[in-house]
Amino acid sequence: MKIFTNPNYDFVRWRWHAIALSLVVILAGAYLIATRGLQKGVDFEGGSIVIVKFDQTPNIPAIRNLFGGDAVVLEYGPRANNEILIRVKRTGSEIGADLSREADKVVTTLQQANLGTFKVIGTEIVGPVVGEQLRKQGLLATVLAMAGILAYIALRFQFSFAVGAVVATLHDLLICLAFLAVFRYDITLNVVAGLLTITGYSVNDTIVVFDRVRENMRSMRRDNLTTIVNTAVNQTLSRTVITAGTTLLSVIALYLFGGEVLKGFAFTMLVGIISGTYSTVFIAASLAIVFQGRKPLKGQPAAAPTATRPGRRRAS
Amino acid sequence: MHKNLRWKLLSIVAIFVIFFGLGVYPILAQRYSLPAPGWLKAKQLKLGLDLKGGVHLVMRVHTGDALKIHTTTTSEQLREALKSAGVNVSSLALTSEKSFKVEGVPQDRDAEFRRLAEEHTAAQYDRSAGAGGAYEFTMKPNIESDMRAQTVVQARETIDRRVNELGVAEPNISTYGQSNDQILVQMPGVTDVARAKEIIQSTALLELKLVESGPAPTREALLQAHAGQLPQDMDVVTGPAGDGDGTVHYLVKKIAAVTGRDLRGANPTIDENNRPAVRFTLTAEGARKFGRVTGENIGRTLAIILDNRVFSAPRVEGRITDDGRIYGSFTTEEVNDLSLVLRSGALPAQMSYLEERVIGPTLGADSVRAGVLASLGGLAVVVIFMLLYYKLTGVNAIIAMSANLIILIGLMAYFGAAMTLPGIAGFILTMGMGVDSNVLIFERIKENLRAQKGPRAAVKEAFERVFLTLLDTHVTSLIAAAFLFQFGTGPIRGFATTLTIGLLTNLFTSIFVSRTLFELVLSRRPATAQASARPLSI
């Protein structure tokens, strides 16, 4: 069984089209985020969530009416579970033990409305201070992790490659955010875990191609960078597709059977893996070429091949 | 079989068995009640709160409270010293939680004032002189930061004792966040959230203070004797009236005769009317202080104040040394809880809740079931694909990946790292990279075979070359994981921990285990040119 036999597609030729396509998606996402805003979950914005389980099928419209416009009422998990999530943006004050006031109010309101017997199975109350803290620290950790990746790739490969890899990773994160905005997913800690996973996946994917480019630079010294990169992308193509395919299959399993808590995470992964594979093939190496410009490459002779340096001679 | 190869195989089997025993076996043992030694059961892979159910609280310690208490005490000591030396100042009052101001020091007593100030405050407060005999005392910055840090540590220890007395199994109580004044409390399996919160958060600052005047029905009535002005060394505290109806006010000294720090123990008891009460005993030092105060003040009343509220104000009938009773209108449960918090010591400052999460046990169990089901489903898909695509060689990948999972679970159990939902995300990324490593190697072998290299050379070269690729991809991810661990909070850290362990085990299994398996297969073919020409089934 084979997926590709000696593939030889001219991916680099399509780089400007690919970059344009990505920009369109990212800009559309940015526009959506700017106008409608990302739906930050209580983890990052603060607020109260109450999850209740009814003994019989809950009357969701009646519950929505009960809380009016300032609460979000959702089915939680499959319908047969009779579970409902109620989210309000407010919390009690962060003084003493007052924080749970709004959540308690939700429960009391629900009890007084006589809509059937229920049990509270979970609450999440995050005050503004912790929300702010989680937001800041998550961002700081991600930015520093990116800087670390940039430094390592610049050291092991070239600076232009490092920029290409980091831009490709940011590209995947932005695409994920755009899709999360379109499909109105809450940005929760689990979604952030998904975004971090995508960062790892995307960088891994990109490095595999760069590694091949680095190898080809030594064996294909007479060719220009565009050819070298194209060859590398083609040589790694079946690996890229197999890895993406198998990972995608397990993430689909997670999305379908992983339960309500993992839904946002699985969705992020789903978008991220597709975007990560696409960016590996079309964006990362192409950007490296763009950033490299006309500068000579490490490991390649500067201009016209002068005398070969000792120790660098290779039979090729 | 090659001797070298035999050793490799043996060590792989040994590692496999050890980690299986550490990680997977205890889980199976519990589920199917198989025999397992106690220490192994204790080491079983822990589930995080989000999977197990329980209470997760983040609280802030108002460290300023501790500074205020210290500044008050220091200024009152200076006041006493000035009084007994006959240095009369026009005022002495707190200006903030870490500073106080003295005004109107007589010119002729300035030297004496400086000497006393030096003696009582110089170690911890900076002094600056103003015009007209005014002095401002401000806590030194290093003392302030030490005291804030110490307050958080004390609060953490106190909460630790209280949670333990509540009988919570495997709680996690630690300082949290980057601002250094937050405490994380995680209590698996706790369902009575309201009571747990109450017990953790009650300051339980017990103070016994001499009553100067009162009880009086209003603050104004109380201060009439002092021309409506609150004397600077006194405080007004309130409590329920004797008949249980309404509130009465007491004028008490600012400095307590005895505080909760002097307590040795506290237990539920009953008062003379058979109502629940709390009996406390004092330490030797506390008993000495209490004996002196009660001995000198027979006939006066002593207010028993808990968290700034008077519970009772009995008359001192005689010299009391080492025990006392707190009574009021308590229920039995209140008395039990009050004894508990008094025993565990007062919190050094007030606490506020910043984050509360309660995960019901059913919710956690649902997540585990769904997560495990989905992961198994995903794995099954990967296994089927690998077998279809790579045929027999796929078995090699499946063995390498299973070894990876088993070692990962074993290491996590060994290090006591808990499995959380973000941890599952780390697991999935590890599995993804595991598949990727194997695919990289297999594809490279295929390529080498196409280039008409013999199977041995093809395998050898593929592993040598792919090792470099894997090194770069894994080191990059490790760098990212290290930053996430260092600068991220709880859940992000969980992700980083799993990922780090997973990356290391993956490097080991995909290079060492997988290569040994290839060598095993190749060693069964005769190393002749003829055999080499036979294609490797990949």
Interface residues (C-beta under 8 A of the other chain):
Chain A: M1 I51 K53 G77 E94 I95 G96 A97 D98 L99 S100 A103 K119 V120 I121 G122 T123 E124 I125 V126 G127 V129 V130 Q133 L134 Q137 G138 L140 A141 T142 L144 A145 M146 A147 G148 I149 Y152 I153 R156 L189 N190 V192 A193 G194 L196 T197 T199 G200 Y201 V203 N204 I207 V208 D211 R212 E215 Q235 T236 S238 R239 I242 T243 G245 T246 T247 L249 S250 V251 A253 L254 L256 F257 G258 G259 E260 V261 L262 F265 A266 M269
Chain B: D50 V58 R60 G177 Q178 S179 K197 E198 Q201 Q350 M351 S352 Y353 L354 E355 E356 R357 V358 I359 G360 T362 L363 D366 S367 R369 A370 G371 L373 A374 S375 G377 G378 L379 V381 V382 F385 M386 L388 Y389 L421 P422 I424 A425 G426 I428 L429 M431 G432 M433 V435 D436 V439 L440 E443 E447 R465 L468 T469 D472 T473 V475 T476 S477 I479 A480 A481 A482 F483 L484 Q486 F487 G488 T489 P491 I492 F495 L499
